[in-house]
Amino acid sequence: MTTKVQSSHFLLELAKRVSSAYLLVGAIVVVYLYMMQFVDHALSWVPYLVVFFAATKTLYFTFFTFKKLNRSVEECHSFTQLLWIFGTLVFLIIFSFVADYACLSFANASSFKEYSLATNSSQFEKLFEYFYFSIVTFASVGYGDIVPTTVFSKVLVIIEIGQSFVLIVFGLSNINNIHTLIKQH
């Protein structure tokens, strides 16, 4: 019975803590979709803006993740809870890079070379492909079926790989410490 109470309490706390991040990402998506109606993607400054925002977002997400995990280690009593929090933040990071890749692709159709997509693919198919690409990039697998071809797309990929490396190394290097701290509580 206490396990169910702790589990439901955890899910409520997780929703409270992560809801602000989801709301922020949701607001950014809505503003992005609204603004992109008025922006001519062919303008030369759009890729610079995408890379600038991606770098800014990466710094924010990295420090936000470290801050949340450190606070959660002190407050949580379950390793599973920490994995849920970490997984949710990783998903938000991956999804944010999907938006970056899509924006660059809309700005310059030759930003990525996709071997699996036909030229007349729908927006949904392209977003799915960039979601796949972001997961493969974050995991540092790199199958090569989608390849960045411009400087801006390569910089975005480097930023995502750098962030994933820092987050995974942080997570793996502290997993034993986190597990020990939870057992001590």
URQUIUR-V976926 format. One record per residue. N is the residue number from 1. RES is the residue in one small letter. SS is DSSP state (A for helix, B for strand, O for the rest). PSI is psi in radians with two decimals (999 if undefined). NEAR is the number of other ideal C-beta (glycine too) atoms within 8 Angstrom. Layout:
# URQUIUR-V976926
N&RES&SS&PSI&NEAR / N&RES&SS&PSI&NEAR
This chain:
# URQUIUR-V976926
1&m&O&-0.76&4 / 2&t&A&-0.49&5 / 3&t&A&-0.73&6 / 4&k&A&-0.69&7 / 5&v&A&-0.77&8 / 6&q&A&-0.70&10 / 7&s&A&-0.80&8 / 8&s&A&-0.62&8 / 9&h&A&-0.72&8 / 10&f&A&-0.79&12 / 11&l&A&-0.66&8 / 12&l&A&-0.77&8 / 13&e&A&-0.71&8 / 14&l&A&-0.76&12 / 15&a&A&-0.70&8 / 16&k&A&-0.76&7 / 17&r&A&-0.71&10 / 18&v&A&-0.37&11 / 19&s&A&-0.61&8 / 20&s&A&-0.67&7 / 21&a&A&-0.74&12 / 22&y&A&-0.70&9 / 23&l&A&-0.72&8 / 24&l&A&-0.82&8 / 25&v&A&-0.73&11 / 26&g&A&-0.75&8 / 27&a&A&-0.71&8 / 28&i&A&-0.72&8 / 29&v&A&-0.78&9 / 30&v&A&-0.80&8 / 31&v&A&-0.72&8 / 32&y&A&-0.88&10 / 33&l&A&-0.67&8 / 34&y&A&-0.82&7 / 35&m&A&-0.58&8 / 36&m&O&-0.26&10 / 37&q&O&-0.48&6 / 38&f&O&-0.18&4 / 39&v&O&2.29&8 / 40&d&O&1.91&4 / 41&h&O&-0.27&10 / 42&a&O&-0.16&5 / 43&l&O&2.51&8 / 44&s&O&-0.36&5 / 45&w&O&-0.19&6 / 46&v&A&-0.84&12 / 47&p&A&-0.63&13 / 48&y&A&-0.74&9 / 49&l&A&-0.72&8 / 50&v&A&-0.81&14 / 51&v&A&-0.70&12 / 52&f&A&-0.85&8 / 53&f&A&-0.61&9 / 54&a&A&-0.75&13 / 55&a&A&-0.73&9 / 56&t&A&-0.81&8 / 57&k&A&-0.69&9 / 58&t&A&-0.79&12 / 59&l&A&-0.76&8 / 60&y&A&-0.88&8 / 61&f&A&-0.68&13 / 62&t&A&-0.88&11 / 63&f&A&-0.61&8 / 64&f&A&-0.76&10 / 65&t&A&-0.81&13 / 66&f&A&-0.76&9 / 67&k&A&-0.83&8 / 68&k&A&-0.75&11 / 69&l&A&-0.71&15 / 70&n&A&-0.73&8 / 71&r&A&-0.70&8 / 72&s&A&-0.60&11 / 73&v&A&-0.70&11 / 74&e&A&-0.56&7 / 75&e&A&-0.45&5 / 76&c&O&2.74&11 / 77&h&O&0.21&6 / 78&s&O&2.35&9 / 79&f&A&-0.60&8 / 80&t&A&-0.68&6 / 81&q&A&-0.74&12 / 82&l&A&-0.66&14 / 83&l&A&-0.66&8 / 84&w&A&-0.79&10 / 85&i&A&-0.82&15 / 86&f&A&-0.76&11 / 87&g&A&-0.69&8 / 88&t&A&-0.75&11 / 89&l&A&-0.68&14 / 90&v&A&-0.73&10 / 91&f&A&-0.74&8 / 92&l&A&-0.69&12 / 93&i&A&-0.83&14 / 94&i&A&-0.80&12 / 95&f&A&-0.61&11 / 96&s&A&-0.60&12 / 97&f&A&-0.49&15 / 98&v&A&-0.79&12 / 99&a&A&-0.69&10 / 100&d&A&-0.82&12 / 101&y&A&-0.72&15 / 102&a&A&-0.74&11 / 103&c&A&-0.77&13 / 104&l&A&-0.68&16 / 105&s&A&-0.68&12 / 106&f&A&-0.55&8 / 107&a&A&-0.67&12 / 108&n&O&1.88&10 / 109&a&A&-0.37&5 / 110&s&A&0.27&7 / 111&s&A&-0.56&14 / 112&f&B&2.52&13 / 113&k&B&1.96&7 / 114&e&B&2.05&8 / 115&y&O&-0.34&6 / 116&s&O&-0.17&6 / 117&l&O&2.43&9 / 118&a&O&2.78&4 / 119&t&O&-0.40&4 / 120&n&O&0.57&3 / 121&s&O&2.61&8 / 122&s&O&2.90&5 / 123&q&A&-0.68&5 / 124&f&A&-0.75&6 / 125&e&A&-0.71&9 / 126&k&A&-0.74&12 / 127&l&A&-0.70&10 / 128&f&A&-0.75&8 / 129&e&A&-0.69&13 / 130&y&A&-0.54&14 / 131&f&A&-0.82&11 / 132&y&A&-0.83&9 / 133&f&A&-0.70&11 / 134&s&A&-0.71&14 / 135&i&A&-0.78&9 / 136&v&A&-0.68&11 / 137&t&A&-0.78&14 / 138&f&A&-0.65&13 / 139&a&O&-0.05&7 / 140&s&O&0.64&8 / 141&v&O&-0.98&6 / 142&g&O&1.24&6 / 143&y&O&-0.50&5 / 144&g&O&0.10&5 / 145&d&O&-0.34&7 / 146&i&B&2.21&14 / 147&v&B&2.25&7 / 148&p&B&2.38&10 / 149&t&O&-0.29&9 / 150&t&O&2.88&11 / 151&v&A&-0.75&5 / 152&f&A&-0.73&13 / 153&s&A&-0.61&13 / 154&k&A&-0.66&10 / 155&v&A&-0.74&9 / 156&l&A&-0.75&16 / 157&v&A&-0.72&10 / 158&i&A&-0.73&8 / 159&i&A&-0.78&12 / 160&e&A&-0.73&13 / 161&i&A&-0.73&11 / 162&g&A&-0.77&9 / 163&q&A&-0.74&12 / 164&s&A&-0.68&13 / 165&f&A&-0.82&9 / 166&v&A&-0.79&9 / 167&l&A&-0.75&12 / 168&i&A&-0.76&8 / 169&v&A&-0.75&8 / 170&f&A&-0.81&11 / 171&g&A&-0.81&10 / 172&l&A&-0.66&7 / 173&s&A&-0.45&6 / 174&n&A&0.03&9 / 175&i&A&-0.71&8 / 176&n&A&-0.73&6 / 177&n&A&-0.74&7 / 178&i&A&-0.81&12 / 179&h&A&-0.72&9 / 180&t&A&-0.76&8 / 181&l&A&-0.69&10 / 182&i&A&-0.71&13 / 183&k&A&-0.58&6 / 184&q&A&-0.49&5 / 185&h&O&999&5
